[in-house]
Amino acid sequence: MKQIANWSPLHFLAALGAGGMVVTFFMFLLFWVPHAGQPIPIYSDWVSDFQLSGPGKQGIIIFALMGILIFGCLHYWWLFLNFKHYRQYSANGGVEKIMGTNAHTQLMAMPLAYAMSINASFIIAVVFIPGLWNIIEWLFPISILTFVLLGIWAGRIYLCFFGHVLQHGSFDNSSNNSLAQLLPSFAFSMIGVGLSAPAAMSHNEVVIGISYMLSLFFITTALFLGLIKLIIGMNDMFKEGASLSSLPTLWVIVPILTTAAIAIMRLSHGLHTLELGHGASNFVLLVIVFSLQIMFVLMGLAVMKRMNYFQLLLERKENSPVIFALICPGVALVVMGHFVVNKVMVASGVISKFGIAYMGFSFTLIVLQLITGWLLLRLARDHFK
């Protein structure tokens, strides 16, 4: 296949845009077609409303359906086309060339486009497949698993970039005079809004709880990273002036806020379904704090692994007193972990106290606790002997 001139991973944004257009046409069905009994209109809803409506309303329904079909086809075609070009791009060494550079985060356009693909596929399925809603509760776990895999993929891409940049100092601030570095935030936000759908639509407390926590993790990550990148990007633009070719990135904050707002509305509905009462505030606070902790642990871990810090630690080649700072995060995670397990997962009905899952999480915390204690004793022996 002939390679498109100047192809880059950012071409995946074409597929993303087409998937977004599917959502815009679905809005007419969502707000114009009655759908009692479901949070969104399904096949039987628009068919029934079409038969009872006048020519004007029928025209809007046809307009929405045609838009969903046309842009849905374009989305899948452009996704397939870009995937084929990416394989050739990667085989020719394109990925290796951008590793650790400002352009490394362009790879985040891929999980971003695929996350949109899942959302668009869900819309197309419920609108055009009769009776699909009857098995929707079985589809929610599949949806959660798919988005989690996308989240892991996106996380690996970003952590690779983050670790490489902090190891080699390869990030070029003089070329960061745009908001292009907000693309990872957009990707995590899109994954978060996808994960929030089961929390808003499911009636299963376990599904709702898992969906809620995972979605809030990615939304928290998206907003926190977005805030940092926004400040850095604006600072570099004030110093260097805005890049002409990257001016469209000045508006990327708009879709990030839209996806985050939709996710928050969905999660609010999930809290209402769980009927946590005054415990809802604890649920939200603990999950957000724990999400930030996990995010920083993963980012730090990515850098430490690239710089062989743990190997140097085990071989006693790194023995500065600052190493005692490793103890505090371990202690804090153990304590917060117990709060999350008991005040979030047990309280919301995701797991039962002293059940298999509960004991599994508790055992994980015990392992972390023992590792932290062992490290403290090891360091104390080396420094105070």
C-alpha positions as CSV (number, residue, x, y, z in Angstrom):
1,M,0.0,0.0,0.0
2,K,1.3,3.4,-0.9
3,Q,2.1,5.5,2.1
4,I,0.2,8.8,2.5
5,A,2.6,11.7,2.3
6,N,3.6,13.1,5.7
7,W,1.4,10.5,7.5
8,S,1.6,10.7,11.3
9,P,-0.4,9.2,14.2
10,L,-2.4,12.5,14.3
11,H,-4.2,11.3,11.2
12,F,-6.2,9.1,13.6
13,L,-7.9,12.3,14.6
14,A,-9.9,12.1,11.3
15,A,-11.5,8.8,12.5
16,L,-12.0,10.4,15.9
17,G,-13.8,13.3,14.3
18,A,-16.1,11.0,12.3
19,G,-17.0,9.1,15.5
20,G,-17.7,12.4,17.2
21,M,-20.1,13.3,14.4
22,V,-22.0,10.1,15.0
23,V,-22.5,11.3,18.6
24,T,-23.8,14.7,17.4
25,F,-26.5,13.1,15.2
26,F,-27.5,10.8,18.1
27,M,-28.2,13.9,20.1
28,F,-31.4,14.5,18.0
29,L,-32.7,11.1,19.0
30,L,-31.6,11.5,22.6
31,F,-33.5,14.7,23.1
32,W,-36.3,14.5,20.5
33,V,-37.4,10.9,20.8
34,P,-39.3,9.7,24.0
35,H,-37.5,6.8,25.6
36,A,-39.3,5.9,28.8
37,G,-37.7,3.0,30.6
38,Q,-34.2,3.5,29.3
39,P,-31.7,6.3,29.7
40,I,-31.2,6.5,25.9
41,P,-33.5,5.9,22.9
42,I,-33.2,2.4,21.3
43,Y,-34.5,0.9,18.0
44,S,-38.1,0.4,19.2
45,D,-38.3,4.0,20.5
46,W,-37.5,5.9,17.3
47,V,-39.5,3.4,15.2
48,S,-42.6,4.0,17.4
49,D,-42.1,7.7,17.5
50,F,-41.6,7.9,13.7
51,Q,-45.0,6.2,13.2
52,L,-46.8,8.6,15.5
53,S,-45.0,11.9,14.4
54,G,-45.6,14.4,11.6
55,P,-43.5,15.0,8.6
56,G,-41.2,17.5,10.4
57,K,-40.3,15.2,13.2
58,Q,-40.0,12.3,10.8
59,G,-37.5,14.3,8.8
60,I,-35.4,15.0,11.9
61,I,-35.3,11.3,12.7
62,I,-34.3,10.4,9.2
63,F,-31.7,13.1,9.3
64,A,-30.2,11.7,12.5
65,L,-30.2,8.1,11.3
66,M,-28.6,9.0,8.0
67,G,-25.9,11.1,9.8
68,I,-25.2,8.2,12.2
69,L,-24.8,5.7,9.3
70,I,-22.7,7.9,7.0
71,F,-20.3,9.1,9.6
72,G,-20.2,5.7,11.2
73,C,-19.0,4.2,7.9
74,L,-16.4,7.0,7.5
75,H,-15.2,6.4,11.0
76,Y,-14.5,2.7,10.5
77,W,-13.0,3.2,7.1
78,W,-10.6,5.9,8.3
79,L,-9.8,3.9,11.4
80,F,-8.9,0.9,9.2
81,L,-6.9,3.1,6.7
82,N,-4.9,4.7,9.5
83,F,-4.2,1.4,11.2
84,K,-2.7,0.1,7.9
85,H,-0.6,3.2,7.6
86,Y,0.5,3.0,11.2
87,R,1.8,-0.6,10.7
88,Q,3.9,0.6,7.7
89,Y,5.0,3.7,9.6
90,S,6.1,1.6,12.5
91,A,7.9,-0.9,10.3
92,N,9.8,1.9,8.7
93,G,11.1,3.1,12.1
94,G,8.7,6.0,12.5
95,V,7.8,5.2,16.1
96,E,11.5,4.9,17.1
97,K,12.3,8.3,15.7
98,I,9.7,10.1,17.8
99,M,10.4,8.2,21.1
100,G,11.1,10.7,23.8
101,T,10.5,13.8,21.7
102,N,7.5,16.2,21.9
103,A,5.9,14.2,19.1
104,H,5.9,11.0,21.2
105,T,2.5,11.9,22.6
106,Q,1.0,11.9,19.1
107,L,0.7,8.1,19.6
108,M,-2.0,8.8,22.1
109,A,-4.3,9.6,19.1
110,M,-4.6,5.9,18.5
111,P,-6.2,4.8,21.8
112,L,-8.2,8.1,21.7
113,A,-9.7,7.1,18.3
114,Y,-10.4,3.5,19.4
115,A,-12.1,4.7,22.5
116,M,-14.4,6.9,20.4
117,S,-14.9,3.8,18.1
118,I,-16.4,1.9,21.1
119,N,-18.7,4.8,21.9
120,A,-19.8,5.1,18.3
121,S,-20.3,1.4,18.0
122,F,-22.6,1.4,21.1
123,I,-24.7,4.1,19.6
124,I,-25.0,2.4,16.2
125,A,-25.9,-0.9,17.9
126,V,-28.7,0.3,20.2
127,V,-30.2,2.4,17.4
128,F,-30.2,-0.2,14.6
129,I,-30.3,-3.6,16.3
130,P,-33.8,-4.6,17.6
131,G,-33.9,-6.1,21.1
132,L,-30.3,-5.4,21.9
133,W,-31.3,-3.6,25.1
134,N,-32.6,-6.9,26.5
135,I,-29.1,-8.2,26.9
136,I,-27.5,-4.8,27.8
137,E,-26.5,-5.9,31.3
138,W,-24.4,-8.7,29.8
139,L,-22.6,-6.2,27.5
140,F,-21.6,-3.7,30.2
141,P,-18.8,-6.0,31.7
142,I,-17.5,-6.5,28.2
143,S,-17.5,-2.7,27.6
144,I,-15.7,-2.1,30.9
145,L,-13.0,-4.7,30.1
146,T,-12.5,-3.2,26.6
147,F,-12.0,0.3,27.9
148,V,-9.7,-0.9,30.7
149,L,-7.5,-2.6,28.0
150,L,-7.5,0.7,26.1
151,G,-6.6,2.5,29.2
152,I,-3.7,0.2,29.9
153,W,-2.5,0.7,26.3
154,A,-2.8,4.5,26.6
155,G,-1.1,4.4,30.0
156,R,1.8,2.4,28.6
157,I,2.3,4.9,25.8
158,Y,2.2,7.9,28.1
159,L,4.4,6.4,30.8
160,C,7.0,5.5,28.1
161,F,7.0,9.1,27.0
162,F,7.1,10.4,30.6
163,G,9.9,8.0,31.6
164,H,12.0,8.7,28.5
165,V,11.7,12.5,28.9
166,L,12.6,12.5,32.6
167,Q,15.5,10.2,32.0
168,H,17.1,12.0,29.0
169,G,15.6,15.5,29.4
170,S,14.6,15.3,25.7
171,F,11.5,17.5,25.9
172,D,11.9,20.6,23.9
173,N,10.2,23.6,25.5
174,S,11.0,25.9,22.6
175,S,8.8,23.7,20.4
176,N,6.0,23.4,22.9
177,N,4.3,26.7,21.9
178,S,0.9,25.0,21.6
179,L,-1.5,22.9,23.5
180,A,-0.6,19.7,21.6
181,Q,0.6,18.0,24.8
182,L,-3.1,18.0,26.0
183,L,-3.7,15.0,23.6
184,P,-3.0,12.4,26.4
185,S,-5.5,14.2,28.6
186,F,-8.1,14.0,25.8
187,A,-7.4,10.3,25.4
188,F,-7.8,9.5,29.1
189,S,-10.9,11.6,29.3
190,M,-12.5,9.7,26.3
191,I,-11.7,6.4,28.1
192,G,-13.2,7.8,31.3
193,V,-16.4,8.8,29.7
194,G,-16.7,5.4,28.1
195,L,-16.2,3.7,31.4
196,S,-18.9,5.9,33.0
197,A,-21.7,4.6,30.8
198,P,-22.4,1.4,32.8
199,A,-22.4,3.5,36.0
200,A,-25.3,5.5,34.6
201,M,-27.2,2.8,32.8
202,S,-26.7,-0.5,34.7
203,H,-28.9,-1.7,37.6
204,N,-26.2,-4.1,38.9
205,E,-24.4,-2.5,42.0
206,V,-21.2,-4.4,41.3
207,V,-21.1,-3.2,37.7
208,I,-21.9,0.4,38.8
209,G,-19.3,0.5,41.5
210,I,-16.5,-0.9,39.3
211,S,-17.5,1.4,36.4
212,Y,-17.6,4.4,38.8
213,M,-14.2,3.8,40.3
214,L,-12.4,3.1,37.0
215,S,-14.1,6.0,35.2
216,L,-13.2,8.4,38.0
217,F,-9.6,7.3,37.9
218,F,-9.2,8.1,34.2
219,I,-11.2,11.4,34.5
220,T,-9.1,12.5,37.5
221,T,-5.9,11.6,35.5
222,A,-7.1,13.5,32.5
223,L,-8.0,16.6,34.4
224,F,-4.9,16.6,36.5
225,L,-2.5,16.0,33.6
226,G,-4.5,18.5,31.5
227,L,-4.1,21.2,34.1
228,I,-0.3,20.6,34.2
229,K,0.1,20.6,30.4
230,L,-2.2,23.6,30.0
231,I,0.0,25.6,32.4
232,I,3.2,24.4,30.7
233,G,1.8,25.0,27.2
234,M,0.6,28.5,28.0
235,N,3.9,29.4,29.6
236,D,5.8,28.3,26.5
237,M,3.4,30.1,24.2
238,F,3.9,33.3,26.1
239,K,7.7,32.9,25.8
240,E,7.9,31.7,22.2
241,G,4.6,32.8,20.7
242,A,2.0,30.4,19.3
243,S,2.9,27.9,16.6
244,L,1.0,28.6,13.4
245,S,0.6,25.0,12.5
246,S,-0.6,24.1,16.0
247,L,-3.2,26.8,16.4
248,P,-6.0,24.2,16.4
249,T,-4.7,22.7,19.6
250,L,-5.7,25.9,21.4
251,W,-9.3,24.5,21.3
252,V,-8.5,20.9,22.4
253,I,-9.5,21.9,26.0
254,V,-13.1,22.1,24.7
255,P,-13.7,18.4,23.9
256,I,-11.7,17.5,27.1
257,L,-14.2,19.5,29.2
258,T,-17.2,18.1,27.3
259,T,-16.2,14.4,27.8
260,A,-15.3,15.1,31.5
261,A,-18.7,16.9,32.1
262,I,-20.6,14.0,30.5
263,A,-18.7,11.5,32.6
264,I,-19.4,13.5,35.8
265,M,-23.2,13.6,35.0
266,R,-23.2,9.8,34.4
267,L,-21.3,9.2,37.6
268,S,-23.8,11.4,39.5
269,H,-26.6,9.1,38.3
270,G,-24.6,6.1,39.4
271,L,-24.3,7.4,42.9
272,H,-28.0,8.0,43.0
273,T,-28.6,4.3,42.0
274,L,-26.2,3.1,44.7
275,E,-28.2,5.1,47.3
276,L,-25.1,5.9,49.4
277,G,-26.7,8.9,51.1
278,H,-24.2,11.0,53.0
279,G,-21.5,8.4,52.3
280,A,-21.4,9.5,48.6
281,S,-19.1,12.3,49.4
282,N,-16.6,9.9,51.0
283,F,-16.9,7.6,48.0
284,V,-16.0,10.4,45.6
285,L,-13.2,11.9,47.7
286,L,-11.5,8.6,48.4
287,V,-11.6,7.5,44.8
288,I,-10.2,10.8,43.5
289,V,-7.4,10.9,46.1
290,F,-6.5,7.2,45.5
291,S,-6.6,7.8,41.7
292,L,-4.1,10.7,42.1
293,Q,-1.9,8.5,44.3
294,I,-1.9,5.6,41.8
295,M,-1.2,8.0,38.9
296,F,1.9,9.4,40.7
297,V,3.1,5.9,41.7
298,L,2.9,4.8,38.0
299,M,4.6,7.9,36.7
300,G,7.4,7.6,39.3
301,L,7.7,3.9,38.7
302,A,8.1,4.5,34.9
303,V,11.1,6.8,35.5
304,M,12.7,4.6,38.2
305,K,12.5,1.5,36.0
306,R,14.1,3.3,33.1
307,M,16.9,4.6,35.3
308,N,17.4,1.2,37.0
309,Y,16.8,2.8,40.4
310,F,15.6,-0.4,42.0
311,Q,18.5,-2.4,40.9
312,L,20.9,0.2,42.2
313,L,18.9,0.1,45.5
314,L,19.2,-3.6,45.9
315,E,22.9,-3.6,45.1
316,R,23.4,-0.8,47.7
317,K,24.8,1.5,45.0
318,E,22.2,4.2,45.8
319,N,22.4,5.0,49.5
320,S,21.5,8.7,50.0
321,P,19.4,9.5,53.1
322,V,16.6,10.7,50.7
323,I,15.9,7.1,50.0
324,F,13.9,7.0,53.3
325,A,11.3,9.0,51.4
326,L,10.3,5.7,49.7
327,I,8.7,4.6,53.1
328,C,6.1,7.3,53.3
329,P,4.3,6.5,50.0
330,G,4.2,2.8,50.9
331,V,2.6,3.6,54.3
332,A,0.2,6.1,52.8
333,L,-1.0,3.6,50.1
334,V,-1.6,0.9,52.6
335,V,-3.7,3.2,54.8
336,M,-5.6,4.7,51.9
337,G,-6.1,1.2,50.4
338,H,-7.9,0.1,53.6
339,F,-10.2,3.1,53.4
340,V,-10.9,2.5,49.7
341,V,-11.7,-1.2,50.3
342,N,-13.9,-0.7,53.3
343,K,-15.4,2.8,52.7
344,V,-15.8,2.6,49.0
345,M,-15.9,-1.0,47.7
346,V,-17.7,-2.6,50.6
347,A,-20.0,0.4,51.3
348,S,-21.1,0.6,47.7
349,G,-21.8,-3.2,47.4
350,V,-19.0,-3.9,44.9
351,I,-17.6,-6.6,47.2
352,S,-18.8,-8.2,50.4
353,K,-16.8,-7.8,53.7
354,F,-14.6,-10.9,54.4
355,G,-15.5,-12.4,51.0
356,I,-12.9,-13.7,48.5
357,A,-12.4,-10.4,46.8
358,Y,-12.2,-8.6,50.1
359,M,-9.5,-11.0,51.4
360,G,-7.7,-10.7,48.1
361,F,-7.4,-6.9,48.3
362,S,-6.5,-7.1,51.9
363,F,-3.7,-9.6,51.1
364,T,-2.3,-7.2,48.5
365,L,-2.2,-4.5,51.1
366,I,-0.5,-6.9,53.5
367,V,2.2,-7.6,50.9
368,L,2.8,-3.9,50.3
369,Q,2.9,-3.4,54.1
370,L,5.5,-6.1,54.5
371,I,7.6,-4.8,51.6
372,T,7.5,-1.3,53.1
373,G,8.5,-2.6,56.5
374,W,11.4,-4.7,55.0
375,L,12.7,-1.8,53.1
376,L,12.6,0.4,56.2
377,L,14.6,-2.1,58.2
378,R,17.0,-2.6,55.4
379,L,17.7,1.1,55.0
380,A,17.9,1.6,58.8
381,R,20.5,-1.1,59.1
382,D,22.6,0.3,56.3
383,H,22.5,3.9,57.7
384,F,22.5,3.4,61.4
385,K,24.7,0.3,61.9
